Amino acid sequence: MELKSKGYRVVNDGNIVLTDGDDKGFEATVKVRSEDDILPAIGKVAVLSRRKEKFNELLIGVDTNPPYNTVAIVGDGELIDYYVRIDIESLCTLFAKVISAYPHKRYLIGIGTGNVFGHEVLSFTREFFPDAKKVNEFKSSSRNHFNNIKDADLRAAFAIAIRASRE
């Protein structure tokens, strides 16, 4: 169900079919034995579906709006996953799960600090991830030709993730 919700085609026998658009699929084994294996399986499928072994850069962007946060997961410049209404206490657990689930060469975490809550989130995150970056949120939720995401908070989280790699 999780793979289907993310737009991957799953055939009736539960096999995952990855194609490059001309229906010539390739085989890859992604094992799921328990609920804990679901996110790593999705991460592996996300990478394999782009015909890669790893993302060069895994970016995590956080738009901070009290009391919740919106988190965008960006792999090599493409929005690959997102989480909404995440409380501050759950953020670092989510980061650890995402970092371990998506194969990558390097990762960056960017926290939007356009409000007081953003500074609290950054301080809390740096206790577990000291390299988390402070990112300027100025006009991060504005629409532009690079990102046509409908939700303003998700659009901001995506922009924050991208800005984290530049700053």
C-alpha positions as CSV (number, residue, x, y, z in Angstrom):
1,M,0.0,0.0,0.0
2,E,2.9,2.3,0.9
3,L,4.5,1.8,-2.5
4,K,1.3,2.3,-4.4
5,S,0.7,5.6,-2.5
6,K,4.1,6.8,-3.7
7,G,3.2,6.0,-7.4
8,Y,5.1,2.7,-7.9
9,R,3.3,0.0,-9.8
10,V,2.8,-3.2,-7.8
11,V,1.4,-6.2,-9.6
12,N,-1.2,-8.6,-8.1
13,D,1.3,-11.1,-6.7
14,G,3.0,-8.4,-4.7
15,N,6.0,-8.0,-7.0
16,I,7.3,-4.5,-7.7
17,V,7.8,-3.7,-11.4
18,L,10.3,-0.9,-12.1
19,T,10.2,0.4,-15.7
20,D,11.9,3.2,-17.6
21,G,8.8,4.1,-19.6
22,D,9.0,1.5,-22.4
23,D,7.7,-1.3,-20.2
24,K,11.0,-3.1,-20.2
25,G,11.3,-3.7,-16.5
26,F,14.4,-5.0,-14.6
27,E,14.5,-7.3,-11.6
28,A,15.7,-6.3,-8.2
29,T,15.1,-8.0,-4.9
30,V,13.8,-5.9,-2.2
31,K,12.9,-7.9,0.9
32,V,10.3,-6.8,3.5
33,R,10.1,-9.1,6.5
34,S,8.6,-6.8,9.0
35,E,7.1,-3.3,9.4
36,D,10.6,-1.9,10.1
37,D,11.7,-3.0,6.6
38,I,9.1,-0.9,4.8
39,L,10.9,2.5,4.7
40,P,14.3,0.9,3.7
41,A,12.5,-1.0,0.9
42,I,10.9,2.2,-0.3
43,G,14.3,3.9,-0.2
44,K,15.8,1.2,-2.2
45,V,13.0,1.2,-4.7
46,A,13.3,5.0,-5.0
47,V,16.9,4.7,-5.9
48,L,16.6,1.7,-8.2
49,S,13.6,3.3,-10.1
50,R,16.0,6.1,-11.1
51,R,18.5,3.5,-12.3
52,K,21.0,4.4,-9.6
53,E,22.7,2.5,-6.7
54,K,22.8,5.6,-4.5
55,F,21.7,9.2,-4.5
56,N,24.7,11.5,-4.8
57,E,23.0,13.9,-2.4
58,L,20.2,13.3,0.0
59,L,18.7,16.6,1.2
60,I,16.3,17.0,4.1
61,G,14.5,20.3,4.4
62,V,12.3,21.4,7.4
63,D,9.7,24.2,7.2
64,T,9.0,25.2,10.8
65,N,5.5,26.4,11.7
66,P,4.6,25.9,15.4
67,P,3.7,23.4,16.7
68,Y,4.4,21.2,13.7
69,N,7.0,20.8,11.0
70,T,6.9,19.9,7.3
71,V,9.8,17.8,6.1
72,A,10.8,17.4,2.4
73,I,13.2,14.6,1.3
74,V,15.0,15.4,-1.9
75,G,17.3,13.0,-3.7
76,D,19.5,14.5,-6.4
77,G,17.3,17.5,-6.7
78,E,14.0,15.6,-6.9
79,L,11.3,15.5,-4.2
80,I,11.1,11.8,-3.3
81,D,9.1,11.9,-0.1
82,Y,7.6,14.2,2.5
83,Y,6.2,14.3,5.9
84,V,3.7,16.7,7.4
85,R,2.6,17.6,10.9
86,I,5.8,16.3,12.5
87,D,6.3,17.4,16.1
88,I,9.8,18.5,17.3
89,E,10.3,15.4,19.4
90,S,9.8,13.1,16.4
91,L,12.1,15.0,14.0
92,C,15.5,13.4,14.8
93,T,14.0,9.9,14.8
94,L,12.5,10.6,11.4
95,F,15.9,12.0,10.2
96,A,17.7,8.8,11.3
97,K,15.1,6.6,9.6
98,V,15.3,8.5,6.3
99,I,19.1,8.7,6.3
100,S,19.3,4.9,6.9
101,A,16.5,4.1,4.4
102,Y,17.7,6.0,1.3
103,P,21.1,4.9,0.0
104,H,23.2,8.0,-0.6
105,K,26.8,9.3,-0.8
106,R,26.2,12.4,1.5
107,Y,23.3,14.0,3.2
108,L,22.4,17.4,4.5
109,I,19.8,18.6,6.8
110,G,18.5,22.2,6.5
111,I,16.2,23.8,9.0
112,G,14.3,27.0,8.2
113,T,14.9,29.6,10.8
114,G,12.4,32.3,9.8
115,N,10.7,32.3,13.2
116,V,11.6,31.6,16.9
117,F,10.3,28.0,16.6
118,G,12.8,27.4,13.8
119,H,15.7,28.3,16.1
120,E,14.3,25.9,18.7
121,V,14.1,23.1,16.1
122,L,17.6,23.9,14.9
123,S,19.0,23.8,18.4
124,F,17.2,20.5,19.2
125,T,18.3,18.9,15.9
126,R,22.0,19.9,16.4
127,E,22.1,17.9,19.6
128,F,21.8,14.7,17.5
129,F,22.9,16.0,14.1
130,P,25.6,18.7,14.7
131,D,26.0,19.5,11.0
132,A,22.3,20.6,10.6
133,K,22.3,23.9,8.7
134,K,20.5,27.1,9.5
135,V,18.7,28.1,6.3
136,N,17.1,31.5,5.4
137,E,13.4,31.0,4.7
138,F,13.0,34.2,2.8
139,K,10.4,33.6,0.1
140,S,10.8,29.8,0.4
141,S,7.1,29.2,-0.1
142,S,6.9,31.3,-3.2
143,R,5.9,29.6,-6.5
144,N,8.5,29.6,-9.2
145,H,9.3,27.7,-12.4
146,F,11.6,25.3,-10.5
147,N,8.9,24.0,-8.1
148,N,5.2,23.8,-8.7
149,I,4.3,22.0,-5.5
150,K,0.8,23.0,-4.4
151,D,1.2,22.9,-0.7
152,A,3.0,26.1,0.6
153,D,4.6,24.4,3.6
154,L,5.9,21.5,1.5
155,R,7.1,24.0,-1.2
156,A,9.0,25.8,1.5
157,A,10.5,22.6,2.9
158,F,11.7,21.7,-0.6
159,A,13.3,25.1,-1.1
160,I,14.9,24.9,2.3
161,A,16.4,21.5,1.4
162,I,17.8,22.8,-1.9
163,R,19.2,26.0,-0.2
164,A,20.9,23.8,2.5
165,S,23.1,22.4,-0.3
166,R,24.1,25.9,-1.4
167,E,24.8,27.6,1.9
